[in-house]
Each structure stands twice: as C-alpha cells, then as structure tokens.
Amino acid sequence: MKKTIFKSVLISCMLAMVYLLLLILVPRTYDVPATKGRESTQYWDLPTGSRIGYMHLLAKGEKQPYPIIYLHGGPGGPIYDRNISLLSALTEDGFDVYLYDQVGCGWSTRLEDISEYTTDRHKEDLLAIIKTIGAEKVILIGQSWGAVLATLFIADHPDKVEKAIFTGPGPILPMDRDLEKIKAPDTLELRNPSYTNKQGREKIYNIRATVVEKLAQAFNWKLASDKEMDQFVTVLNHEMGKSTLCDTSLTSPMESGAGYYSMIKTVQSFSDLPDTRIKLKGCNVPLLIMRGQCDGIKWGYSAEYASYFKNIKIEIIPGAGHAIAREQPESYLIHIRAFLKP
C-alpha cells in the first residue's frame, strides 16, 4: 500500500515537473497586430553599430535654426503613428522634426548581445544622430523614459541642446527613493491614476516570461526569441497603458513595435550609472516640464528637476495622465509652441 502511494506521488511530481518545464521551455505566441511599415521610413547606419529607423518631417516656410528630435518612452518604445501625426504640426512653425526608434525596438536593429542595451548605448546613438544630421544644436522632446535619456544626454552635452521639453518625465538617475515622500501642493489638485503598472504586470506576466526576464538579467541569455518577447511586451504595454490615462476608456488599440530586451536591459543598466546630478547642477538649458494631473510618477521626482535646471517651467495639464499627448493633444501642442517661440 505504502509503495503504491509513494509511486503515485512520485508520478504526480514528475508530471508536475514536466508540465512546469513545458510552460517554461515551449515558445509562446501572442495575438498581436503585425507591425505596420511606413513608406517614408529612412535609416541611419550609425558608427555605434546601430541601424536606426527614423522619420524626418520637413520644415515648412521659414526654417528654424535648430531641429527637434523626439525621444519616445519605454525603454523599448517605439514611435507610433500618433506621435508622427501630432508632432507634424510643429513643421508648420518651421521646425525639422526627427522621430526615431531607439535601438532594439520598432524598425531599428535588435542586438544579438543584449548586454549592449544600456543608457550609454542610447546616449551614444543620440550623439551620433545629431552629428549625422549636421545640427549644431537640437531641441529635445522627451516622453517619460525619453525625458530620462534627454537628461542623461544634457548632463554630458549641454552645448548640444538649445531647449528641452519633458512630458511625464521619469526620475533623474540614479533614483532617489526619498523623493517619493515629498507631497505635492494641494493647489495642484493632483490625483492618482485609477489603474497601475503593477496591476498590468500581474495580469499579463506568465511563468515563461518571468524566467526569460531572470535569465536575461542574470546571464544575458535569450531563452526566447526577439519575435516572441516583442509580441509579449506588446500585450504587456497595451495593458499597462491603462495606467497612463486619467480616463481608461481612451486606451488606444493594441500596437506592435516595442522591443522587450531593450526594455529590460536598459532599465537594468540604470543601477550602474554614476550620479547624474553632479553634472546637471546649474544647467542653463531651458526646460519645460509638462505633467498630467493624474500621472502615476511621484511628485518628488518631477519637482527635483527644479534643483538642477536654472531656467525651468512646470505645467500641470488637467484631465491628463502620464500620456498627456493622448488625452490632451491640443494642450500638449499649445504649451510646446509657446515654449519654442523665440
């Protein structure tokens, strides 16, 4: 009898182990839309080794001296059609506008060695792009992680940036967790979003994706292909995108193009950075920060920018979350245009 019970338990354990291994090792597919190509996409082959897909929106009328470069969120982006459509309005004001997929997402190359997805690589790519387009200076518009990248770049190359516009900026790196204790003034009437990134992750993550992430972080191993994990992060971003809105009913249809390994490895590289604040102290680059009324990023992280940028303006956008341009596109453009006027 005992032998029979033991045998049954052993078989059950073995079956459970096989099932677990199948969940971890068998590739998965996700129901996501195909990434749409754009006939006007062009490519830079940068000296960094990155092949970058980009859009160049040509200035109309009297041309402004400095072009605009848009840095998308993520990390792992990419550029979406709505970004192109909205920012094309700035060409009417005489600006050349460049929007590019950062390495590892969109129409840019995926790196075989995922350890190369770092903040330094993204900074080097941006510097190479500025040199490639032949601009003496540029205007940077950074959304979320794009603002973090812009801040890192400005710390190293303030002479290359005429003005900067940050929307829903992430923290200055490395993160100072004590800033989360700072309360926003009641007069700002800030609100928490009704949905959080944590809720989105808990809903979408599965055991295979969790193991893939741990192996990538610990050993730079790609247990799963770029194709599979880019599909996964498309589903994940769609769910977490609800946290970027005041009104979750405005969630956009699912869009492909994000890069999974670029996302997790770039974020991992944050911990290796020296303190950016040392270089930023007394920065003269004029900065506009737009923050949505119900942005989930703690107020202290936004407020800290005023400690390092001498010429800064912070605007709170009512009725918007982290993704200001999606909920309040008119207000987004009005504030940008006012800031860019000579």
C-alpha positions as CSV (number, residue, x, y, z in Angstrom):
1,M,0.0,0.0,0.0
2,K,2.8,2.4,1.0
3,K,4.7,1.6,-2.2
4,T,1.6,2.3,-4.3
5,I,1.1,5.7,-2.6
6,F,4.7,6.5,-3.0
7,K,4.7,5.6,-6.6
8,S,1.6,7.7,-7.2
9,V,3.1,10.7,-5.5
10,L,6.3,10.2,-7.5
11,I,4.5,10.0,-10.8
12,S,2.4,13.1,-9.9
13,C,5.6,15.1,-9.0
14,M,7.2,14.0,-12.3
15,L,4.2,15.0,-14.3
16,A,4.0,18.3,-12.5
17,M,7.7,18.9,-13.2
18,V,7.3,18.0,-16.9
19,Y,4.3,20.4,-17.1
20,L,6.3,23.2,-15.5
21,L,9.2,22.6,-17.8
22,L,6.8,22.8,-20.8
23,L,5.4,26.1,-19.5
24,I,9.0,27.5,-19.3
25,L,10.6,26.0,-22.4
26,V,7.9,25.8,-25.0
27,P,7.8,29.1,-27.1
28,R,4.6,31.0,-26.9
29,T,2.7,33.1,-29.4
30,Y,0.5,36.1,-28.7
31,D,-2.3,37.6,-30.6
32,V,-0.9,40.9,-31.6
33,P,-1.3,43.0,-34.8
34,A,1.5,43.0,-37.3
35,T,4.0,45.9,-37.2
36,K,3.0,48.3,-39.9
37,G,5.7,49.5,-42.2
38,R,5.9,53.2,-43.4
39,E,7.0,54.0,-46.9
40,S,8.7,57.2,-45.5
41,T,10.8,55.3,-43.0
42,Q,14.5,56.0,-43.5
43,Y,17.6,54.5,-41.9
44,W,20.8,55.7,-40.3
45,D,23.7,53.2,-40.0
46,L,25.5,54.8,-37.1
47,P,29.1,54.4,-36.1
48,T,27.9,52.9,-32.9
49,G,26.8,49.8,-34.8
50,S,23.1,50.7,-34.5
51,R,20.8,50.7,-37.6
52,I,18.1,53.1,-36.7
53,G,14.7,53.6,-38.4
54,Y,13.5,57.1,-38.4
55,M,11.0,59.6,-39.8
56,H,12.1,63.1,-40.9
57,L,9.3,65.6,-41.1
58,L,10.4,68.6,-43.2
59,A,10.0,72.2,-42.0
60,K,7.6,74.4,-43.9
61,G,8.0,78.1,-44.5
62,E,10.9,80.0,-42.8
63,K,13.1,77.3,-41.3
64,Q,14.1,77.4,-37.7
65,P,17.9,77.1,-36.9
66,Y,17.6,74.0,-34.7
67,P,15.7,70.8,-35.4
68,I,13.6,68.9,-33.0
69,I,14.4,65.3,-32.0
70,Y,11.6,63.3,-30.3
71,L,12.7,60.7,-27.8
72,H,10.0,58.1,-27.1
73,G,9.1,56.4,-23.9
74,G,9.8,52.9,-22.8
75,P,12.6,52.0,-22.8
76,G,11.8,49.9,-25.8
77,G,9.4,52.4,-27.4
78,P,8.7,52.7,-30.3
79,I,7.5,55.6,-32.4
80,Y,3.8,55.3,-33.1
81,D,1.7,56.8,-35.9
82,R,0.0,59.1,-33.4
83,N,3.4,60.6,-32.4
84,I,4.2,61.4,-36.0
85,S,0.7,62.9,-36.7
86,L,0.7,65.1,-33.7
87,L,4.3,66.4,-33.9
88,S,4.0,67.1,-37.6
89,A,2.1,70.3,-36.6
90,L,5.5,71.7,-35.5
91,T,6.7,71.7,-39.1
92,E,4.2,74.5,-39.7
93,D,6.3,76.6,-37.3
94,G,9.5,76.0,-39.4
95,F,11.0,73.1,-37.5
96,D,12.5,70.0,-38.9
97,V,11.3,67.1,-36.7
98,Y,13.0,63.8,-36.3
99,L,11.4,60.8,-34.7
100,Y,13.4,57.6,-34.4
101,D,13.0,54.1,-33.0
102,Q,15.7,53.7,-30.3
103,V,17.9,50.6,-30.9
104,G,16.1,47.4,-30.1
105,C,12.6,48.5,-31.0
106,G,10.4,49.5,-33.9
107,W,12.2,49.4,-37.2
108,S,15.7,49.6,-35.6
109,T,18.0,46.7,-35.2
110,R,17.7,44.2,-32.3
111,L,21.1,43.5,-30.8
112,E,22.4,39.9,-30.5
113,D,24.3,40.7,-27.4
114,I,21.6,42.1,-25.1
115,S,24.1,43.3,-22.6
116,E,24.7,46.2,-25.0
117,Y,21.3,47.7,-24.3
118,T,22.4,50.3,-21.9
119,T,21.8,54.0,-21.2
120,D,25.3,54.7,-22.5
121,R,24.4,53.0,-25.9
122,H,21.3,55.1,-26.2
123,K,23.3,58.3,-25.4
124,E,26.0,57.4,-27.9
125,D,23.3,56.7,-30.6
126,L,21.7,60.1,-29.9
127,L,25.1,61.9,-30.2
128,A,25.8,60.1,-33.4
129,I,22.4,61.1,-34.8
130,I,23.0,64.8,-34.0
131,K,26.3,64.6,-35.8
132,T,24.8,62.7,-38.8
133,I,22.1,65.3,-39.4
134,G,24.7,68.0,-39.1
135,A,23.0,70.0,-36.4
136,E,25.0,72.4,-34.2
137,K,22.3,72.1,-31.6
138,V,18.9,70.4,-31.2
139,I,15.7,70.7,-29.3
140,L,14.8,67.6,-27.4
141,I,11.2,66.5,-26.7
142,G,11.3,63.5,-24.3
143,Q,8.3,61.5,-23.1
144,S,8.7,59.5,-19.9
145,W,11.9,57.4,-20.3
146,G,12.7,59.7,-23.3
147,A,13.0,62.6,-20.8
148,V,15.4,60.5,-18.7
149,L,17.5,59.8,-21.7
150,A,17.4,63.5,-22.6
151,T,18.5,64.4,-19.1
152,L,21.5,62.0,-19.3
153,F,22.4,63.4,-22.6
154,I,22.2,67.0,-21.4
155,A,24.4,66.2,-18.4
156,D,27.1,65.1,-20.8
157,H,26.5,67.5,-23.8
158,P,24.7,70.7,-22.6
159,D,26.2,72.6,-25.5
160,K,24.3,70.4,-28.0
161,V,20.8,71.2,-26.7
162,E,19.1,74.5,-27.3
163,K,15.9,73.7,-25.3
164,A,14.3,70.7,-23.8
165,I,10.7,69.6,-23.3
166,F,9.9,66.8,-20.9
167,T,6.4,65.2,-20.7
168,G,5.7,62.9,-17.8
169,P,9.4,62.7,-17.1
170,G,10.8,59.8,-15.2
171,P,13.3,60.3,-12.3
172,I,16.8,61.8,-12.5
173,L,19.1,58.8,-12.3
174,P,20.1,57.1,-10.1
175,M,16.7,57.2,-8.4
176,D,16.4,58.8,-5.0
177,R,13.6,56.9,-3.3
178,D,13.4,59.5,-0.6
179,L,11.8,61.8,-3.1
180,E,8.7,59.7,-3.0
181,K,7.9,61.1,0.4
182,I,7.5,64.6,-0.9
183,K,3.9,65.7,-1.2
184,A,2.6,67.9,-4.0
185,P,1.0,71.2,-3.0
186,D,-2.8,70.8,-2.6
187,T,-3.3,73.6,-5.0
188,L,-2.1,71.4,-7.9
189,E,-5.0,69.1,-7.4
190,L,-3.0,66.0,-8.5
191,R,-4.7,62.6,-8.5
192,N,-3.6,59.0,-8.6
193,P,-4.4,57.1,-11.8
194,S,-7.2,54.6,-11.4
195,Y,-5.0,51.8,-12.8
196,T,-1.4,50.9,-12.1
197,N,1.6,49.4,-13.9
198,K,1.7,46.8,-11.2
199,Q,-1.9,45.7,-12.0
200,G,-0.9,45.4,-15.6
201,R,2.2,43.3,-14.9
202,E,0.3,40.9,-12.6
203,K,-2.4,40.4,-15.2
204,I,-0.1,39.7,-18.2
205,Y,3.1,38.1,-16.9
206,N,3.4,34.3,-17.1
207,I,6.0,31.8,-15.8
208,R,7.9,31.6,-19.1
209,A,8.2,35.4,-19.4
210,T,9.3,35.6,-15.8
211,V,12.1,33.0,-16.3
212,V,13.1,34.7,-19.6
213,E,13.5,38.0,-17.7
214,K,15.5,36.5,-14.9
215,L,17.9,34.7,-17.2
216,A,18.3,37.8,-19.4
217,Q,19.1,40.0,-16.3
218,A,21.4,37.5,-14.6
219,F,23.3,36.0,-17.6
220,N,22.3,38.0,-20.7
221,W,20.7,34.8,-22.1
222,K,17.9,34.9,-24.6
223,L,15.8,31.9,-23.7
224,A,13.1,33.3,-26.0
225,S,13.4,34.9,-29.4
226,D,13.1,38.7,-30.0
227,K,9.9,37.9,-32.0
228,E,8.2,36.1,-29.2
229,M,9.2,38.6,-26.5
230,D,8.4,41.6,-28.6
231,Q,4.9,40.1,-29.0
232,F,4.7,39.6,-25.3
233,V,5.7,43.2,-24.5
234,T,3.2,44.4,-27.0
235,V,0.4,42.8,-24.9
236,L,2.1,43.9,-21.7
237,N,2.3,47.6,-22.9
238,H,-1.2,47.6,-24.0
239,E,-2.4,46.5,-20.6
240,M,-0.1,48.8,-18.7
241,G,-1.0,51.7,-21.0
242,K,-4.2,52.0,-19.0
243,S,-2.1,53.4,-16.1
244,T,-1.0,56.3,-18.3
245,L,-4.5,57.7,-18.6
246,C,-7.0,59.6,-16.4
247,D,-9.8,58.0,-18.4
248,T,-9.0,54.4,-19.2
249,S,-11.8,54.3,-21.7
250,L,-9.4,56.2,-24.0
251,T,-7.0,53.3,-24.2
252,S,-5.7,53.0,-27.8
253,P,-6.0,49.8,-29.8
254,M,-3.0,47.4,-29.4
255,E,0.0,48.5,-31.4
256,S,3.2,46.4,-32.1
257,G,6.8,47.5,-32.4
258,A,8.0,47.5,-28.8
259,G,11.4,45.8,-28.0
260,Y,11.4,43.6,-25.0
261,Y,15.1,43.0,-24.4
262,S,15.8,46.7,-25.0
263,M,13.3,47.5,-22.3
264,I,14.5,45.2,-19.5
265,K,18.3,45.5,-20.1
266,T,18.2,49.3,-20.4
267,V,16.3,49.5,-17.1
268,Q,18.8,47.1,-15.5
269,S,21.7,49.4,-16.6
270,F,20.2,52.2,-14.5
271,S,21.9,50.8,-11.4
272,D,25.4,51.1,-13.0
273,L,25.2,54.8,-13.6
274,P,27.2,57.4,-11.7
275,D,25.2,60.2,-10.1
276,T,23.9,62.4,-13.0
277,R,23.2,65.3,-10.6
278,I,26.8,66.2,-10.3
279,K,27.0,67.2,-14.0
280,L,23.5,68.8,-14.0
281,K,24.0,71.4,-11.2
282,G,23.2,74.8,-12.6
283,C,22.3,73.6,-16.0
284,N,21.4,76.5,-18.3
285,V,19.4,74.6,-20.9
286,P,15.8,76.0,-20.8
287,L,13.4,73.2,-19.7
288,L,9.6,72.9,-19.9
289,I,8.1,70.1,-17.9
290,M,4.5,69.0,-18.6
291,R,3.0,66.7,-16.1
292,G,-0.5,65.2,-16.2
293,Q,-2.9,65.8,-13.3
294,C,-3.1,62.1,-12.6
295,D,0.4,60.9,-13.6
296,G,1.4,57.9,-11.5
297,I,5.0,59.1,-11.1
298,K,5.6,60.5,-7.7
299,W,5.6,64.3,-7.5
300,G,9.0,64.5,-5.9
301,Y,10.7,63.0,-9.0
302,S,9.2,65.8,-11.1
303,A,9.9,68.5,-8.6
304,E,13.6,67.5,-8.4
305,Y,14.4,68.8,-11.8
306,A,14.0,72.4,-10.5
307,S,17.0,71.8,-8.3
308,Y,19.3,71.4,-11.3
309,F,17.8,73.3,-14.2
310,K,18.1,77.1,-13.7
311,N,15.6,78.0,-16.3
312,I,12.6,75.7,-15.8
313,K,8.9,75.9,-16.2
314,I,6.5,73.2,-14.9
315,E,3.0,73.0,-16.2
316,I,0.3,70.7,-14.8
317,I,-2.1,69.5,-17.5
318,P,-5.7,68.9,-16.2
319,G,-7.5,65.9,-17.4
320,A,-4.4,64.0,-18.4
321,G,-2.3,61.2,-17.0
322,H,1.2,60.1,-17.9
323,A,0.4,60.1,-21.6
324,I,-0.5,63.8,-22.0
325,A,-0.5,63.8,-25.8
326,R,-3.1,61.1,-25.9
327,E,-5.7,62.7,-23.7
328,Q,-4.9,66.4,-24.2
329,P,-3.3,66.8,-27.6
330,E,-4.3,70.4,-28.0
331,S,-2.9,71.5,-24.7
332,Y,0.2,69.5,-25.4
333,L,0.9,71.4,-28.6
334,I,-0.1,74.8,-27.2
335,H,2.4,74.6,-24.4
336,I,5.2,73.3,-26.7
337,R,4.6,76.0,-29.2
338,A,4.6,78.8,-26.6
339,F,7.9,77.5,-25.1
340,L,9.6,77.3,-28.5
341,K,8.8,80.8,-29.5
342,P,11.9,82.9,-29.7
